[in-house]
Amino acid sequence: MSFATVLPIWNAIQDRFHASMRKLPEADLTLELGSASIGYMLRHNAEVEYMFANWFFGKSLPEGLKLQTSGGPSASKAVFTNKEELIDLLAASNAYLIEAMRELPEEKWHIPVETAIGTSTPLEAVGRLMYHTGIHAGQISLIQKHFAVKENA
């Protein structure tokens, strides 16, 4: 399995996630359960893609990128309410990760890499990212449904 095999699967998941996030009302970015808002989750998702590009694919983080969500939602005082900026960041992180995957030599896709979050091959890391995106997509949906139910009750 290599970039040519992974890319269509990755794109299918990302295309659906990005389309859903573009449909979000900007006002929903402040909705939260616990300490994580929808805006925070979008920013976090993009940052994790950048971090994985660095950790598992050896691509340096872009100059000037400030990681604001790596300490978790309770550690971040930042508020993420600009939908256009978040959508642009998600598109940029996705493109960055795809480029990192494209640049990885075929023989390195199955070699384990030690990182701050444990050891995985780049191929496994892509699976972890797909799972990560799905988790946050579900959380965002749950938050929206929770608030919709609350408002209609």
C-alpha positions, 0 to 999 in steps of 0.5 A: 500500500502506498500513496497511490492507494491511500490518496483516494481513500483519504480524499473521500473522507476529507472531501466529505468532512470539508464539505460538511464544515463549509456548511456550518453556520459561523455562529455554531463555531462557539457551540461547545460541550465541555471545554471544546468548541466546534471552532476549536475542533476545526483548528485542532484537526488542521493542526494535527494534520500538520503535526502528522506531516512532520512526525510521520512524513518528515515535513517541517512545520510551515514557518509561522504556524502557531500550534494553539490546540496541542495542549488540549481545549482546557489549556487553550485560551484562544477562541476560534470564531472565523469560519473562513480562516478555519476552512482555509487552514483546513484546506492548507493542512490537507494540501500540506499533508498530501504533499508530505505523503506524496514525497515519502518514498515507497519503501518508508510507508511501512517503517515504524516512526517513533513520535511523541504519541507513540510508534506507527508506520506512516500508513498507520498514521494515515489511518489514525488521522482518518479516525481522528477526523471521524471522531471530531466530525461526530462530536461536531454533529453531536454538539449541533444536535444537542443545542438544536434539541435544547433550543427546541425544547 
